[in-house]
Amino acid sequence: MNPAAAIAYLNGDWKPLAECQVPINTHALQYGTGCFEGIRGYWDGGRINLLLLAEHFRRLGRNARMLRMECPSPEEMCALAIEAVRRNAPTRNIYLRPMVYKKGTGLGPVLAGVPDGFMIYVIPLGDYLDTAKGLKVCVSSWRRLPDNAIPTRTKATGGYLNSALAKTEAVLNGYDEAVFLNDRGQVCEGSAENIFIVRDGRLHTPDRTADILEGITRRAILGLAADLGIPFEERPIARTELYVADEVFLVGTGCQVSWVSSIDQRVIGEGVRGPITARIQQAYEDAVYGRSPAYRAWLTPV
């Protein structure tokens, strides 16, 4: 696809992405009142395979309701995503961004009574993070938003200022990524990724009460671990457990499975990609590219 000629969907119309505009006083622009999804599509040489499409749109529908927003049904949003891919005809890996947002132009940070909009666009996307090299990570000085402030599980647009502050701090200090602690001092997640650690052959990840995004990739990784016979546990994780872990990796739609070589300038394990991370990374790659028949149900071919 040609990014300069990309076609997007905005509130019932298909038009060039460059022509999709909203007024400067749009509620979502003024107050961050929107929620979104990120969906990958993998090119297998003949078609695009959209990853876990229905799961993403079911989550978007739930999140929109939580934020007092209305959107098309999951089935309608799936059909729009497929049409977006067809209209853009990509021949490389892509990323879809659907978003529900408050399109009204009235003044005041209120959700009730404000009209809603829906958009979706497609862009080419390779690796968000380099999955081959070990990432240098720091624990952020910024705390993750608590669930009773802006629920991280909603993927609310306004909440990503929190992520931007942490990621910017990390990059300016020479790191690849940041890890949040929550307001209880427990390990939460990366700026846009869930986190896993390995200790003594067992996989651990923060549980769903730790102010995390209930990641779709996170859930897929837990499923892969079960199928691979890797024991795992969802539980609170202390900051210092990161430093003594045998392996650490980040997962998400964007970053896929990215291993961590150091945290706060402390080498993780032997400083190389660990065996459990390698198994999970390979299994995930085989699944998303359609090489594993057992996971074909994850894919929607276009």
N, C-alpha and C positions, 0 to 999 in steps of 0.2 A: 504494500500500500504506500501511497505518497502522502506523508503527513500534511503537506501543504494543501492537499485536496481532500482531506478527511471529511466524511459525512457523519453528522451527529444527530441525535434526537433531542428535541426540546419542546416539551408541553404540546405534544400532538403533531409536530412538524419535523420532517427530515430536511436538513439544510447543511451547507458547508459549515464545518466547525468554526471557521473564522467569522461567520456571520451570526453565530449564536451569542446573543448579548442579553444582559439584564440591566435594568435601570440602576444608577448608582445608589439610589435609596432603597434597593431591594432589602427586605427584612433579613435574609440570610447573610447578605454582605455586611450589614450593620451590626448584627448580633450573633453571627455564627450559628444560626438556627437551621441546621440541616443534618442529615446523616447519610452515609455512603457505604459502598462496598468496593472492593478491588478484586477483580476476577482475571485470572490468567488464561490465555489461550496458547497452546503449544502446536507449532507447525511440525507435522510429521513427514513432510515431503509431498503430500497430496491434499491435505486438508488441515483445518484448525480444529484442535480438540479443546473445548472449553472445560475447565476443571471445576468440578463440584458446583455446577451452575445453579441447580435448584436449591442446594443448601444455602448458597449465598443470598438468593432472593427470598427464601423463607426467613432468614435472619434479618434482612433489610425490612421486610414487612413487619416483623415483631418489633424491631427497633423504632420504626416510624410510629407505630401505635404508642409505644412508651413515651415518645416525644410529642404526642398529640398531633401527628401528621398522618395524612392519608396518601396512599400511593396505589398504583395498579396492583392487581393480584400477582402472586409469585409466578403463576403460569403466563400472565400477560407480560411480565417483565422478562421472563425467559425468552418469549417469542421476540420481544424487542431487541434483546441482546443478540440473538441469532440473526435477526435482520440487519443489525448494525455490522456484524461480521460480513454478511453477504454483500452489503452495499460497499464496504471498503475493500473486500477481496484481498486480505493480507496473505503474504507468502513468507512470513517470518513470525516469531513469537510476538504475542500482543498482550495488552493489558486493557481491560474494560473498566470504566469508572461510571457506575450508575449512582445517582444521588437524588434523594428526596429533600426538598428544601421549602422554606417559607418564601413564597414569591410576592407576597403583599408589599406595599410601599408605605404603610402607615408607621407612625412613630410609636415607640415603646416596646420594651423587651417582654412580650407576652406571646404565648403560643396559641391560646384559644381564639378562634374567630379570624385567624389570619389564613388566607388561601395558600394552598400547597402547589408545588410544581415538581416535575420529574424530568430528569435528563440522563442521557447516557452517551459516552463517547469512547473511541478506541484509539490507542496509540501503540506504536511499536515499543517493545520492551525486552531487553536482554536481561542481564543480571543486575538486580538492584544493589546487592552486595556481592563481592567476589567470593563465590562458593568454593573456589579452589584453594585460596590462601587462608591462613588463620587470621581472624579478626583481632585487632587490638581494641579492647573495650575498657571503659571506665564506669564506675558507679557514679551516677549523676548527683550533683548537689541539689538538684530539683527533685521534689517528691512527686510521686504519681498522684493524679487526681483521685480523691476517694469517691467511692460509689455514691455516697450521699451528697456529693457536690455536682459533678458532671459524670454520670455513669460511663466508665470506659467501655463497657460491653456494648454500648449503643453506637460506637464509631461516630460520635457527634462531631461535626465539623469544627465547632468552636473549641472543643477539647484538645484539638491537635496543636494549639499554641503551646500547650504543656510539652508535647513531643518535640516541637520545633526548638524550644528553649534548651531541652536536654541534648538533642542532636547537635545543635549549634555549639554549645559548650564543649561537647566531646570533640568535634571536628577542629575547632579553634585551638584545642589543647593537644592536637596531634593523634587523636584516636579515630577509629572507624565508626564506633557506635557507643551508645550509652545504655546503661541498665538502671532502671528506676528501682528505688525502694518505695514502699507505700508508707502511709502515715504511722504505721506500727513498726517501722524499721525492718520489715521483711522484704525479701526479694520479690519483685513484682513482674516486670517484663522489660523489653527493650523499648526504644522510642516508637517502633512500629512492628515489633516482633514478640512472640512468646519465647520463653527461655526454658531449656532443659539442662540438667546436670546429671553426670554419672558418678556414682560412688560405689565402689566395691561391686561392680557388675550390675548395678541396679539403677534404673532411670528414675529421676525425680523431676517434678515440675510444680510450680505454685498452683494451689487449688483455686477454684472459682470464686472463693470469698476473698481473694487477695487483691481485689481491684484490678483484675486483668481483663483484657478482651478475651471472650470465650472464642478463641480462634478456631476457624474451620480447618486450617492446616494443623494446628495443635491437635485437634481431634483425630485427624487423619494419621498423624504421627503416632498417637497412642494406639490406634488400630493396627498400624504396621508393626509396632513393638510387640503387641499381643500375638500377631501372626508369626513373627520371627522368634517368639519364645523369650523375649527380653522382659524380665520383670520390671514393673514400674509402679510408681506411687505418686498420687497428687496430695501435696501437703505444704504447710508453711516451710519456707526455706530462709535460713539466716544469712546475712551478708557474708560472714566469714566462711560459710560453706562453699561459696564460689571459689575462694582462694585455695581450698584443700580438695576440690573436686578433681577427679581423674580426667573428666572430659566436660566440656560445656559447648552447647550449640544453640543457635537461634533459629526459629522457624516462623514462616509467614508466607502469604501469597507473594509478596515482593521478594523477600530474601530467600525463599525456598528453604533449604537446610544449609546453614552457614556455620562452620565450626569456629571456635574461639581459641586463640593461642595464648592470650594473656588478658588479665583483668587487673586494672590499677597497677600495671607494670609488674605483676606477679605471673610467672609462667604457669599455665594450666597443664597439669600432668607432665608429659615429656615434651610439651611444646609442639607436638605434631597431632594431626588428626587421629583421634582414637578409634579403636576397632568398632565400638558400638555406634559411634557417629558415622563411621564409614559404611556400615551395614545399612543404617537407616537412610543415609543420603543416597546410596545406590538404589535401594528399594523404592524410595520416593521418586527418583528420576525415572526408573523403569516404569512406574505406575503412570506418571503424568505424560510420558511419551507413548503410552499405549503398548509397551513391551511386555506387560504383565497381564495375562488374560484375567487373573483373579480380580483386577481393579478396573476393568473396562467400564464398569457401572459408574465410575467417577467421571467419565468423559462424555461430553456431548459433541459429536463430530459435526462440523459445518463445512 
